[in-house]
């Protein structure tokens, strides 16, 4: 017990409290002065393109290096050139807009299970991925739609 009293003298305890106080002040200054300028939130979302690996891996690596995701037509992946079907609207239809974004004017409603060609996109806006699609049955029916209600068909 005597050794503990020798180590933890009054001066050591006061110095420890002062150092702890200084460290707390530094942390508060960092939180108030520096960290508010770092915004961890971003409106832009990442776009992920899944490329399945079939057959000879060397041959596929060569093809993947030359093509971009919008040039490849892959079943199950929405991309330019793919055919998509409207899903998940609960028979309410899908609002087709004049441009990407929730504020754009509505041109018409696409029906559930209606098929379209993907002709432009993707555009990221309002936390959604937007594609311009055109009806297979009527070329005049074209507009921008959110990817959440589209499924690529084979």
C-alpha positions as CSV (number, residue, x, y, z in Angstrom):
1,X,0.0,0.0,0.0
2,X,2.9,2.3,0.7
3,X,4.2,1.8,-2.9
4,X,0.8,2.9,-4.3
5,X,0.9,6.0,-2.1
6,X,4.4,6.7,-3.4
7,X,3.3,6.4,-7.1
8,X,0.0,8.2,-6.8
9,X,1.1,11.4,-5.1
10,X,-1.0,14.6,-5.0
11,X,1.1,16.1,-7.9
12,X,0.6,13.0,-10.1
13,X,-3.2,13.0,-9.5
14,X,-3.5,16.7,-10.3
15,X,-1.4,16.3,-13.4
16,X,-3.6,13.4,-14.5
17,X,-6.8,15.4,-14.1
18,X,-5.3,18.3,-16.0
19,X,-4.2,16.1,-18.9
20,X,-7.6,14.4,-19.0
21,X,-9.3,17.9,-19.0
22,X,-7.1,19.1,-21.9
23,X,-7.8,15.9,-23.9
24,X,-11.6,16.4,-23.4
25,X,-11.3,20.0,-24.6
26,X,-9.4,18.9,-27.7
27,X,-12.1,16.4,-28.5
28,X,-14.8,19.0,-28.1
29,X,-13.0,21.4,-30.3
30,X,-12.5,18.7,-33.0
31,X,-16.2,17.8,-32.9
32,X,-17.4,21.4,-33.0
33,X,-14.7,23.0,-35.2
34,X,-13.6,20.3,-37.7
35,X,-16.0,17.4,-38.1
36,X,-19.1,19.3,-39.0
37,X,-17.4,20.2,-42.3
38,X,-17.2,16.5,-43.2
39,X,-20.5,15.3,-44.7
40,X,-20.8,11.6,-44.6
41,X,-24.1,11.6,-46.5
42,X,-24.2,11.7,-50.3
43,X,-27.1,12.0,-52.7
44,X,-25.3,10.0,-55.4
45,X,-25.6,6.2,-55.2
46,X,-23.2,3.7,-56.6
47,X,-24.2,1.7,-59.7
48,X,-23.3,-1.9,-59.6
49,X,-23.1,-4.0,-62.8
50,X,-22.9,-7.8,-62.2
51,X,-21.0,-9.6,-64.9
52,X,-21.5,-13.4,-64.8
53,X,-18.6,-15.6,-65.6
54,X,-19.3,-18.3,-68.2
55,X,-17.0,-20.6,-70.1
56,X,-13.3,-19.8,-70.5
57,X,-12.2,-17.1,-68.0
58,X,-9.5,-15.7,-70.3
59,X,-12.0,-15.2,-73.1
60,X,-14.5,-13.4,-70.8
61,X,-11.9,-11.2,-69.2
62,X,-10.9,-10.0,-72.7
63,X,-14.5,-9.3,-73.6
64,X,-15.2,-7.5,-70.3
65,X,-12.1,-5.2,-70.7
66,X,-13.4,-4.0,-74.2
67,X,-17.1,-3.5,-73.3
68,X,-18.8,-1.0,-71.0
69,X,-21.8,-2.1,-68.8
70,X,-24.2,-0.1,-71.1
71,X,-22.9,-2.0,-74.2
72,X,-23.4,-5.5,-72.7
73,X,-26.8,-7.1,-73.0
74,X,-27.1,-9.5,-70.0
75,X,-30.2,-11.3,-68.9
76,X,-31.5,-10.0,-65.5
77,X,-29.5,-6.7,-65.7
78,X,-31.2,-3.5,-66.7
79,X,-29.0,-1.9,-69.4
80,X,-29.3,0.0,-72.6
81,X,-30.4,-2.3,-75.4
82,X,-32.2,-4.7,-73.0
83,X,-35.9,-5.5,-73.0
84,X,-37.6,-4.9,-69.6
85,X,-41.0,-5.6,-68.2
86,X,-42.9,-3.3,-65.8
87,X,-43.3,-5.1,-62.4
88,X,-44.4,-4.3,-58.8
89,X,-46.9,-1.5,-59.5
90,X,-49.8,-3.5,-58.1
91,X,-51.9,-2.9,-61.2
92,X,-51.6,0.9,-60.6
93,X,-49.3,1.4,-63.6
94,X,-45.8,3.0,-63.8
95,X,-45.5,6.7,-64.2
96,X,-43.5,7.5,-67.3
97,X,-41.8,10.9,-67.0
98,X,-40.5,13.5,-69.5
99,X,-37.1,13.4,-67.9
100,X,-35.4,11.7,-64.9
101,X,-36.6,12.8,-61.5
102,X,-39.7,12.8,-59.3
103,X,-40.4,16.4,-60.3
104,X,-40.6,15.7,-64.0
105,X,-44.0,15.8,-65.7
106,X,-45.8,12.5,-66.2
107,X,-46.3,11.6,-69.8
108,X,-48.4,8.4,-69.4
109,X,-48.8,5.3,-67.3
110,X,-47.2,2.1,-68.3
111,X,-49.2,-1.0,-67.5
112,X,-48.1,-3.9,-65.3
113,X,-46.4,-6.6,-67.4
114,X,-45.9,-4.2,-70.4
115,X,-42.6,-4.7,-72.3
116,X,-40.2,-1.9,-73.2
117,X,-36.8,-1.4,-74.8
118,X,-34.2,0.5,-72.7
119,X,-33.0,3.3,-74.9
120,X,-31.1,5.6,-72.6
121,X,-29.7,5.9,-69.1
122,X,-28.8,5.3,-66.4
123,X,-29.3,8.6,-64.6
124,X,-29.1,8.8,-60.9
125,X,-31.5,11.4,-59.4
126,X,-33.7,11.6,-56.3
127,X,-31.9,8.5,-54.9
128,X,-33.2,6.4,-57.8
129,X,-31.7,5.0,-61.0
130,X,-33.6,6.2,-64.0
131,X,-33.8,4.6,-67.5
132,X,-35.5,5.9,-70.6
133,X,-37.6,3.2,-72.1
134,X,-39.8,2.8,-75.2
135,X,-42.8,0.5,-75.7
136,X,-42.3,-2.5,-78.0
137,X,-45.8,-2.1,-79.3
138,X,-45.9,1.7,-79.8
139,X,-42.7,3.7,-80.5
140,X,-44.5,6.9,-79.4
141,X,-44.7,5.6,-75.8
142,X,-41.3,6.5,-74.4
143,X,-40.3,8.1,-71.1
144,X,-38.1,7.9,-68.0
145,X,-38.8,5.3,-65.4
146,X,-37.3,4.3,-62.1
147,X,-35.3,1.0,-62.2
148,X,-37.2,-0.3,-59.1
149,X,-40.2,-1.2,-61.2
150,X,-38.3,-2.7,-64.1
151,X,-37.1,-6.3,-64.6
152,X,-34.9,-7.3,-67.5
153,X,-36.1,-10.2,-69.6
154,X,-34.1,-12.8,-71.4
